[in-house]
Amino acid sequence: MKKTMLLLVMLLGLSACSTKFSYHFLDWAIGWELDDYVTLNKTQQKSMDKLIEKFVLWHQSEELTHYVAQLTEVEHLIQTNTLTPALWAEHVTLAKRHWFRLFEFALPDMLPIIGSLTEAQVKQILAQSRKDEQELIKEFAGKTPEQLQQDADDNLNEQFNDWLGSVSDEQKQLIHQYNQQRLSTLDMWLDYRHEWLRQFEIALGQRSDIPLLTERLTLLMTQPDELKSEKHRAILRQNTEAFGALLLAINASLSPKQSKHFYKKLNKLIQDLRELNQEGIEKATMAVKD
C-alpha cells in the first residue's frame, strides 16, 4: 500500500495539496529565509538573485524527476510486498541525498558571495544561528522523558492525520509503542548541532581562503553525518528501520477510507511533481534558445 511513503514525502518537504502553488513562490521563499540571517549589499544581492534563479530552474527541470522516480519505486515495493524496514532506511538515505545535492549544485556560486561577506555580516549570520540553537535547547530543556514522548506522539499523530485523514485508536497505540521503544538521540543531536555551528563559524572565519572554505562547506553542507559519532549514526539507522516497521504495521491496519484518502493525496503529489518538472524542462529549453 502507498501509505508507507509518508516519511519519504515529508523528507522531500512537499505537500500534495499545495505543491504547485508553493513551488512558484520558491525563489521568494529562499530570499525571505535568507533575509533572516544576513543583509546583503547591492552587489551581493544581485549575485544571490542570479543564483536563486539558476537554482530554481535547475531544481524544477532536473531534480524533481528524481523525486517522482523514488516515490514510484517505493510504491512498487509496497505493491509487490517487497518493502522491508532495511529497504525503507535505504530510501530515507536516498531522500537525504536529494537534499545534499541541492548544496552541491549551489556551492560553487555561493563561494564568491560568502567570501565577500564583511565582519558585520558574519556576526549577523552567527548571531541568528546561535539564537536558533538556543531556541532549540529551550524547546527541550527541562522536559521529562514522558513529556518528550508525548510531544513525539502528538507530532506523528498530526502527520499521519494529514496523510490518512485520521488515525484510529489502534494506530495511535502503534505510534505510542514506537516512541516508547525508539532510542533517544536528543543529547547527541544537540551536541551535533553545536559542533556543526562551531565548524561553520570556523569556516566563515577563514572565508578569504577559498580552497579551505570549499573544503569546510562541502563537509558541512553535503556530508554533515561525518560530524556525528559512530554510535549516533548507528542509533539513527536503528530508529529509521524501526520507523519503517511502524509504517508497515500501520499499513496493515488501514481502513478503506484511509487508503482512499492517502492514495488521492499521493497521486496529486506525484502528478504535481511531474507537471512542475515538465514545466521546468520547457523553461530550460527556452532559456537555452534565448
C-alpha positions, 0 to 999 in steps of 0.5 A: 500500500502507498501509505508507507511513503509518508516519511519519504514525502515529508523528507522531500518537504512537499505537500500534495495539496499545495505543491504547485502553488508553493513551488512558484513562490520558491525563489521568494521563499529562499530570499525571505529565509535568507533575509533572516540571517544576513543583509546583503549589499547591492552587489551581493544581492544581485549575485544571490538573485542570479543564483536563486534563479539558476537554482530554481530552474535547475531544481524544477527541470532536473531534480524533481524527476528524481523525486517522482522516480523514488516515490514510484519505486517505493510504491512498487515495493509496497505493491509487490510486498517487497518493502522491508524496514532495511529497504525503507532506511535505504530510501530515507538515505536516498531522500537525504541525498536529494537534499545534499545535492541541492548544496552541491549544485549551489556551492560553487556560486555561493563561494564568491558571495560568502567570501565577500561577506564583511565582519558585520555580516558574519556576526549577523549570520552567527548571531541568528544561528546561535539564537536558533540553537538556543531556541532549540535547547529551550524547546527541550530543556527541562522536559521529562522523558514522558513529556518528550514522548508525548510531544513525539506522539502528538507530532506523528499523530498530526502527520499521519492525520494529514496523510490518512485523514485520521488515525484510529485508536489502534494506530495511535497505540502503534505510534505510542509503542514506537516512541516508547521503544525508539532510542533517544538521540536528543543529547547527541543531536544537540551536541551535533548541532553545536559542533556543526555551528562551531565548524561553520563559524570556523569556516566563515572565519577563514572565508578569504581562503577559498580552497579551505572554505570549499573544503569546510562547506562541502563537509558541512553542507553535503556530508554533515553525518561525518560530524556525528559519532559512530554510535549516533549514526548507528542509533539513527539507522536503528530508529529509521528501520524501526520507523519503517516497521511502524509504517508497515504495521500501520499499513496493515491496519488501514481502513478503506477510507484511509487508503482512499484518502492517502492514495488521492493525496499521493497521486496529486503529489506525484502528478504535481511533481511531474507537471512542475518538472515538465514545466521546468524542462520547457523553461530550460529549453527556452532559456537555452534558445534565448 
